């Protein structure tokens, strides 16, 4: 009855921008990974902050859940409407509002994707650096505190969001931060909403830090006979302070998958993918030094790509690795999990994970943004075989426990959603209760993305 009353009011506000068609509901209740379909009761398409404020005010009054939805690329069930309610699809709030070229920042709406943003920025000589692989919306990237392939040089969303406009659960609109590069004024509310996964407020505008497009870019790929050698090479490169823009790792299974998917002929052994940004002279020097370091760990030599089309082909292979890995087991879904550990423990974490997967009944290619200690396992399961799903969840659980034992975190970039909820207490202890207190203060009726991140 509460939803019927809310729906009637929402329909008056939104008209045909409120949908209850089954196809629309199912499209917004699915997941890219193993989670079961959990559609909302309605999908709303706001066009302005005022729309979002009015929607939240109505839903707050009637106690109806609200789930923010960007590009739908999350991996831990973040956008699943497990308690029904209204999904806010931000595809109609995807504009660039202001480019401040001299200050190297941009003001955007949350539904804008990172690829569309960078296409629009090309003529300015600037770019937005955070690259999680998927063409995610920047609002979703902020809500999950995303990172990705370029984190080792340019940082995560935490480092690249200057300010936010946020609509709170009761419809109030607040602004956090400014376009200034620093402030010591009050609590860091911008940091509070980054990574909150839509449980504390709905982001409706973002001010993002930009970087200058580098004069020269050099990418490369090198093969190793053993995964441990590749990982140790990464650690050595990081510890020697070589200024890499990206450094990625694929194990032999992941390389086999991308070969089959893209038609490439990369040697099917563990590989590192690397990229350097800077002047013509500096990238050449950095690439040469990188080759010398990795050679000490048995690398077969670095194949360098400086032409844009060659670099694009290289990183397209990496970005399509998830879909390529699914192709190793036709009809499979996956438990896709990530952990992050201190760089000095990376080799141990990867080796123990590989051994754990090898001893299991399922396959699980390993890859990751190893320059910051973050790696992923794509644990392939047959949806018709419950035993495989349980084995994958058990493997993911042991990865989480291993990461905590080594001083790391249960997720470096995927976020918590509902997939990693069971490990929050182990990582945070009493601090998880404090998160629940903050949630209660900002969302006392618990309508914002319920069942994610915190208890309840």
C-alpha positions, 0 to 999 in steps of 0.5 A: 500500500505504501508503494502504491501511494508513492507510485501515484505521487511519482507518476504525477511528478514524472509522467512517462519518465516512471516505468513499470514495464517488466522488461525495464524492471528486469533490465535494472534488477540484474547483475553482471555476475552471479547474483540472482535477478532482483528487479525494482517495482518501478524505474524513474528517469530523473532529468534534474536535481529537482527531480531527484529531490522530489522523488526522494521526498516522496519515497522518504514519506512512504518508506519506499527504497531508492536505488541509484543506477548508472551504467550497471557495471558493478560486480557485487550486486550494488544495484540489485533491488533486493527489497523492491522500491524505485531505481533511479536511472541517471541516463538522462542526467549525463551532461558536462556542465562546465569545463574549467580549462585553466583550473583543470577541473570539470563539473558533470552530471552523474550519468555521464560515462568516463569514455564520453567525458574523455571524448569531449575533453580531447580538444582541451588537452585534458583528460579524466584519469580514473579507468576501471576498465568498464565504461562506468558512469562517473556517479557510480564510480564516485559511489563505489570509490572506483579505481583501476588501471591508472591508479598507480600514477593518478590515484582513485576517485578519492583523489580526483573528486573535488566536490559533490552535490548530493540529495539526502534521503529526505530530499534535502540538497547539499553541496560538499567541497569546492573547486579549491584544491584544498580546504580545512573547513569542517568535516570532509563530507565529500570523502564520506559520500565517496564509496558510500554506494548510494546508502547515504545520499544520491549524487547529482553533480560532481566536480572532477580533477583533470590532468594534462594529456601527456606529450608521449605515451609508451606501452609495453607487454612482457612474458614470464615463465612463472607467475611469481616472477612476474609479481616479484618484478612488479614489486621491484619496479614499484619499490624502485620508484619507476613512474608508471601510468599503468601496470597490469598483470594477467596469468596464463589462463587470462592470456589464453582467454584474451587470445581466444576472444580477440584473436591475438597470439600472445604467448600463453604465460603470465604477462605484465602490461605497462604504460608510461606517460611523459615527454618523448625522452622520459618515456623512452628512458622509463621503458628502457629501465623497466626492461632492465628491471624485469629482465632480472626476473626472467622476462622474455623482453618488452614488446613496445607499442607507441602508435595509438592504434597499437596501444588501444589494441593492447588495452582493449585486450585487458579491458575485455578480459572479463568477457574473455574469461567467461568464454573459457567456459561457455554458458558460465557466470562468475564470482568476480572478486578482488582484494588489495594487500600491501605491495610487499605481500602481493606475491604471497597473496597471489601465489596462495590464491593461485594454489587455492584455485588449482586445488578447487573444482573450478577454474579462476583466471587471475588478473589485476592492477598489481601496481597498487597491490590490487588483484582479481579472480574470475571464478567461473561457475556453471549456473546449473551446478550449485556445488561450483557456486559454493566452491567459488564463494568459498574461494572468494572467502579465503581470498578475503581472509588472506587479504586481512591476514596480510594487512589488506582489505577485502576489496580494493575497488569493487566495493561491498554491495551485498557480495562482501557484506559478511566480511565488513565486521572482520575488517572494520570491527567496531568501526562498522557500527559507527558506519551504521550510526552514520547511516541511521543519522542520514537515512533514519528510515533506511530507504537508500539502497537497503541491504548494502554496506551496513547492517540492516 
